[in-house]
Amino acid sequence: MEKLTVITWLWKGSDWRQTYTAQHVNALQRMVAANLKIPHKFICITDIPEGIECETMGLIDIGVKSIIPTWPNCYNRLKAFDLELGKKLGNRFISMDLDCVITGDITELFTRKKDFIILEGRACHYNGSLWMMDAGARQRVWDDFDPVISPIMAMQGQNKNGTRFFGSDQAWISFCLGAGEAIWELGQDGLYQFTEMEGLVIPNDAKLVFFAGDSKPWTETPFSALQTIYNKYKGS
């Protein structure tokens, strides 16, 4: 069996509210190693590789500025939709955000056969925190992207409730592909947003908890149980 590749991202100024470090990369790699029971390799795509314990690959900065300074800027991740980079990562790969806690066995999530599957979104159709694809499976996400025009176009996307899309790469992915792609459903596939967990209790079926917003698993939060799990993996 060919190894699945798990990738994550770290770059200078990689988030509009938080500073991410090599320690966060190492913690995620350890969580994945402990909870993904199929052959895989782990790669961090980065321009600051110092202190990272896993394999690294150089970041390609596609030079996009946020439309609004206080908005996230994760457009660099769109390069993974290009077959040229995809093949370097492997024939099939997962992109996963650093700000998550793996709370259980995630193997079943990544044995699905769809050529592209992405986390259900709230701010737009899809959430860029997690997706899996065959290399080049949605090439148009990269081919149709213009660094000046596309971020503005994506802001015109509309959710079912009538609100406009919010985000950077996830807004463009949602605008470009439209609704109807295969998704992991929040609250249905063992995947949760920290902010949506009732009573801040870890559900019995939880596998992955994501931290959209200011709270992160390595900062003070009102919920110590997730921090306890994260701290097992973060190291010194």
C-alpha positions as CSV (number, residue, x, y, z in Angstrom):
1,M,0.0,0.0,0.0
2,E,1.3,3.4,-1.0
3,K,1.7,5.7,2.0
4,L,-0.9,8.4,2.6
5,T,0.7,11.8,3.1
6,V,-0.4,14.2,5.9
7,I,0.6,17.8,5.4
8,T,0.4,20.8,7.5
9,W,1.5,24.4,7.0
10,L,3.7,26.9,8.8
11,W,4.8,30.2,7.5
12,K,5.9,33.6,8.8
13,G,2.8,35.6,9.8
14,S,0.7,32.6,9.0
15,D,-2.3,33.8,10.9
16,W,-4.0,37.1,11.7
17,R,-4.6,36.4,15.4
18,Q,-2.2,33.7,16.5
19,T,1.5,33.0,16.2
20,Y,2.2,29.4,15.2
21,T,5.6,27.7,15.9
22,A,7.5,24.5,15.3
23,Q,6.2,23.2,18.6
24,H,2.7,23.2,17.2
25,V,3.9,21.3,14.1
26,N,5.6,18.7,16.3
27,A,2.5,18.3,18.5
28,L,0.3,17.6,15.5
29,Q,2.7,15.1,14.0
30,R,2.8,13.2,17.3
31,M,-1.0,13.2,17.5
32,V,-1.3,11.9,14.0
33,A,1.3,9.2,14.6
34,A,-0.6,8.0,17.6
35,N,-4.1,8.0,16.1
36,L,-3.7,7.2,12.3
37,K,-3.3,3.4,12.0
38,I,-2.5,3.2,8.3
39,P,0.9,3.7,6.6
40,H,1.5,7.5,6.2
41,K,4.2,10.1,6.2
42,F,4.0,13.6,7.6
43,I,5.3,16.7,5.9
44,C,5.2,20.4,7.0
45,I,5.3,22.9,4.2
46,T,7.1,25.9,5.6
47,D,9.5,28.8,5.2
48,I,10.6,28.5,8.9
49,P,11.8,24.8,9.3
50,E,14.0,25.4,12.3
51,G,12.9,23.1,15.2
52,I,10.5,21.0,13.2
53,E,11.1,17.3,13.8
54,C,9.2,15.9,10.8
55,E,10.0,16.1,7.1
56,T,9.7,19.6,5.6
57,M,9.1,21.0,2.2
58,G,9.8,24.6,1.1
59,L,6.8,26.9,1.0
60,I,5.8,28.6,-2.2
61,D,4.5,32.1,-1.4
62,I,1.9,32.9,-4.0
63,G,1.9,36.6,-2.9
64,V,-1.7,37.3,-2.0
65,K,-2.6,40.0,0.5
66,S,-5.7,39.7,2.6
67,I,-8.6,41.7,1.2
68,I,-9.3,43.0,4.8
69,P,-6.2,43.2,7.1
70,T,-8.1,41.5,10.0
71,W,-9.1,38.6,7.8
72,P,-7.2,35.3,7.6
73,N,-4.6,34.8,4.9
74,C,-4.2,31.1,4.0
75,Y,-4.1,31.5,0.2
76,N,-0.7,29.8,0.1
77,R,-2.4,26.5,0.7
78,L,-4.2,26.7,-2.7
79,K,-0.9,25.6,-4.4
80,A,-1.6,22.1,-3.1
81,F,-4.4,21.9,-5.7
82,D,-1.8,22.1,-8.5
83,L,-0.9,18.7,-9.8
84,E,2.7,19.7,-10.0
85,L,3.0,20.1,-6.2
86,G,0.4,17.4,-5.5
87,K,2.6,14.7,-7.1
88,K,5.6,15.8,-5.0
89,L,3.4,15.3,-1.9
90,G,2.1,11.9,-3.0
91,N,-0.7,10.5,-5.0
92,R,-3.1,11.0,-2.1
93,F,-2.7,13.5,0.7
94,I,-4.5,15.2,3.6
95,S,-4.1,18.8,4.6
96,M,-4.7,19.5,8.3
97,D,-4.6,22.7,10.4
98,L,-2.3,23.0,13.3
99,D,-5.0,24.2,15.7
100,C,-6.8,21.0,16.4
101,V,-6.8,18.2,19.0
102,I,-7.0,14.6,18.0
103,T,-9.1,12.8,20.6
104,G,-9.5,9.4,19.1
105,D,-8.6,7.0,16.2
106,I,-8.9,8.9,12.9
107,T,-8.1,6.0,10.6
108,E,-11.7,5.6,9.4
109,L,-11.9,9.2,8.3
110,F,-9.0,8.7,5.8
111,T,-9.9,5.4,4.3
112,R,-12.8,6.9,2.3
113,K,-12.4,6.6,-1.5
114,K,-13.7,10.0,-2.8
115,D,-11.1,11.8,-4.9
116,F,-11.8,14.9,-2.9
117,I,-13.4,15.3,0.5
118,I,-13.4,18.4,2.8
119,L,-14.7,19.5,6.2
120,E,-18.1,21.0,6.2
121,G,-18.0,24.7,6.6
122,R,-19.9,27.3,8.6
123,A,-18.4,30.6,7.2
124,C,-18.7,29.2,3.6
125,H,-19.5,25.8,2.0
126,Y,-16.3,24.2,3.1
127,N,-13.7,24.6,5.9
128,G,-10.1,24.7,5.0
129,S,-9.0,23.1,8.3
130,L,-9.2,19.6,6.8
131,W,-9.3,18.1,3.3
132,M,-8.1,15.0,1.5
133,M,-7.6,14.5,-2.2
134,D,-6.0,12.7,-5.0
135,A,-3.2,14.9,-6.5
136,G,-4.7,17.2,-9.1
137,A,-8.3,16.1,-8.5
138,R,-9.6,19.7,-8.3
139,Q,-7.0,21.3,-10.5
140,R,-9.3,24.2,-11.4
141,V,-9.1,25.6,-7.8
142,W,-5.5,26.4,-8.7
143,D,-5.8,27.1,-12.4
144,D,-8.7,29.5,-12.1
145,F,-7.1,31.4,-9.2
146,D,-6.0,35.0,-9.8
147,P,-4.1,36.5,-6.9
148,V,-5.8,39.9,-7.4
149,I,-9.3,39.1,-8.7
150,S,-10.2,35.8,-7.1
151,P,-10.1,36.9,-3.4
152,I,-12.6,39.7,-4.3
153,M,-14.8,37.3,-6.3
154,A,-14.8,34.8,-3.4
155,M,-16.2,37.5,-1.1
156,Q,-19.4,37.5,-3.2
157,G,-20.1,33.8,-2.5
158,Q,-23.3,33.2,-0.5
159,N,-24.1,30.7,2.2
160,K,-27.5,29.0,2.5
161,N,-28.5,31.5,5.2
162,G,-27.7,34.4,3.0
163,T,-24.5,35.5,4.6
164,R,-21.4,36.2,2.5
165,F,-18.4,33.8,2.5
166,F,-15.8,34.5,5.1
167,G,-12.2,33.3,4.9
168,S,-9.3,33.1,2.4
169,D,-8.5,29.8,0.8
170,Q,-11.7,28.2,2.0
171,A,-13.8,31.0,0.5
172,W,-12.1,30.6,-2.9
173,I,-12.5,26.8,-2.7
174,S,-16.2,27.2,-1.9
175,F,-16.7,29.8,-4.6
176,C,-14.8,27.8,-7.3
177,L,-16.3,24.4,-6.6
178,G,-19.7,25.4,-5.4
179,A,-21.8,23.3,-3.1
180,G,-22.1,19.5,-3.6
181,E,-18.5,18.2,-2.9
182,A,-18.1,15.3,-0.5
183,I,-17.8,16.5,3.1
184,W,-17.0,15.3,6.5
185,E,-20.0,16.5,8.5
186,L,-19.4,18.4,11.7
187,G,-21.0,16.6,14.6
188,Q,-21.6,13.5,12.5
189,D,-18.2,12.1,11.6
190,G,-16.5,12.5,15.0
191,L,-15.5,16.0,13.9
192,Y,-16.3,19.1,16.0
193,Q,-15.7,22.7,16.4
194,F,-14.7,23.7,19.9
195,T,-17.2,26.5,19.9
196,E,-20.1,24.2,19.0
197,M,-19.5,21.5,21.7
198,E,-22.5,21.5,24.0
199,G,-21.5,22.2,27.6
200,L,-17.9,21.9,26.5
201,V,-18.1,18.2,27.0
202,I,-16.0,16.0,24.7
203,P,-18.6,13.8,22.8
204,N,-18.1,10.0,23.0
205,D,-17.6,9.8,19.2
206,A,-15.1,12.7,19.0
207,K,-12.0,12.1,16.9
208,L,-10.9,15.6,15.9
209,V,-11.8,19.0,17.5
210,F,-10.9,22.2,15.6
211,F,-10.4,25.6,17.1
212,A,-11.7,28.3,14.9
213,G,-11.3,31.8,16.4
214,D,-9.1,33.1,19.2
215,S,-9.1,30.1,21.5
216,K,-6.4,27.5,20.7
217,P,-5.6,24.2,22.4
218,W,-2.3,25.7,23.6
219,T,-3.8,28.8,25.1
220,E,-6.0,29.3,28.2
221,T,-9.5,28.0,27.4
222,P,-12.5,27.3,29.6
223,F,-12.2,23.6,28.9
224,S,-9.2,21.9,30.4
225,A,-10.0,18.4,29.1
226,L,-8.9,19.2,25.6
227,Q,-5.8,21.0,26.9
228,T,-4.9,17.9,28.9
229,I,-5.0,15.8,25.7
230,Y,-3.0,18.4,23.7
231,N,-0.4,18.7,26.4
232,K,0.4,15.0,26.1
233,Y,1.8,15.7,22.7
234,K,3.2,19.2,22.7
235,G,6.6,18.4,24.3
236,S,8.8,21.0,26.0
